[in-house]
Amino acid sequence: MALMTGKNVFITGGSRGIGFATAREALLEDANAVAICSHFDETREAALKKLNEEFPGRNIVGYTFDLETCGEAEIGAAMKDFIAKFPDAEGKQHLDAVCSLAGITHNNTCKNIPEGLFEKVVRVNLIGTWYVDHQAALIMRGQKYGSIVNTASVAGVYGNSMGAGYGASKGGVIGLTRSLGREMAFFNVRVNCVAPGVVKTDMTTKDTGPEALEYVCSTIALRRMGEPSELAKMFIFLSSDNASYCEAGLYHVDGWTTA
Ligand code: NAD
C-alpha cells in the first residue's frame, strides 16, 4: 500500500520549492486530498495548475493566507473547509497530516539588518508555524490522531553567520516541536520537524551567485545541494503511519552539513 492512501494533507508553503515537492510526493503516495497554501494567489494558482496537469481528477485545492499578517482563525477556517470538502466514505471529516513549510530567510549581518526584519522573519517562520500547529493540534486532538511536520533548518541547530533572525526562528521551531510533541503524544498526535541543509530552491539559488553556491557545496559532506524531492520524502514519511514511533523529533536531511 502507498504511504498516504486515504489521507488528507494540508501543506503551507505548498506553492513552490520543498512545499510543492511535498504536495507532489503526497499525491504520488496516493493521498486522498492535498491542500497547498501560499501568501500569493498567483504562485498558488500556478502550482495548482501544474499539480492538476500531472494528477488529473485528484482532490487538490489551494488556500491563501499571509503568515506575516493573518490571524489563527483564517488558518483554522482553511483547515476546516479542506476537511469538510473531502470526507471519507462514511462521511467522517479528518485532517491526517499538516506539513508546515512556509518560510522566509534573510542575509544580513547585525550591522546592516533593516529595522523590523528580525521581527518579520520570526513572525512568519516561528509564530506562523505556531498558528498552523495550534489550529491543526486542536482538530487532531479531537480526532485522537494526526501528524504535524514542521520545518526547522540546520541554521536553527548550528547558527547562520548572516541570519540571526532566521537562526532564531528555526531554533524556536525546534523548541516548539519538542514541547508540542510531548503534549500531543497524549492524544496520539505526532509532532516532528525536519532540518533541511541547503536545498535547490528559489530561497537559496535566486540571489546567490555560482561561486558562493560552489563554496557552500564544499562545506557539505555529500558535496551538493539537496533536491526538493529528497526533502519531500522525509516530510511524507513523517506524515505517514510508517513513522508511528517518531514523536517530538528533529530529523536532519542535509547531506551532513555542519558549517
Ligand atoms: P521557497 O522560497 O521556495 O518557498 C517558500 C514558500 O513559503 C512559498 O510557498 C511561499 O508562498 C511561502 N511563504 C513565504 N512567506 C509566506 C508568508 N508570509 N505567508 C504564507 N506563506 C509564505 O522556500 P523553500 O526553500 O521551499 O523553503 C521551504 C521551507 O524550508 C522554509 O521554511 C525554509 O526556511 C526551509 N528551509 C529551506 C532551506 C533551503 O535550502 N531551501 C534550508 C533550510 C530550511
Residues whose N, C-alpha, C, O or C-beta is under 5 A from the ligand:
A	BS01	NAD	G13 G14 S15 R16 G17 I18 G19 C37 S38 H39 F65 D66 L67 E68 L101 A102 G103 I104 V124 T151 A152 S153 P196 G197 V198 V199 T201 D202 M203 T204
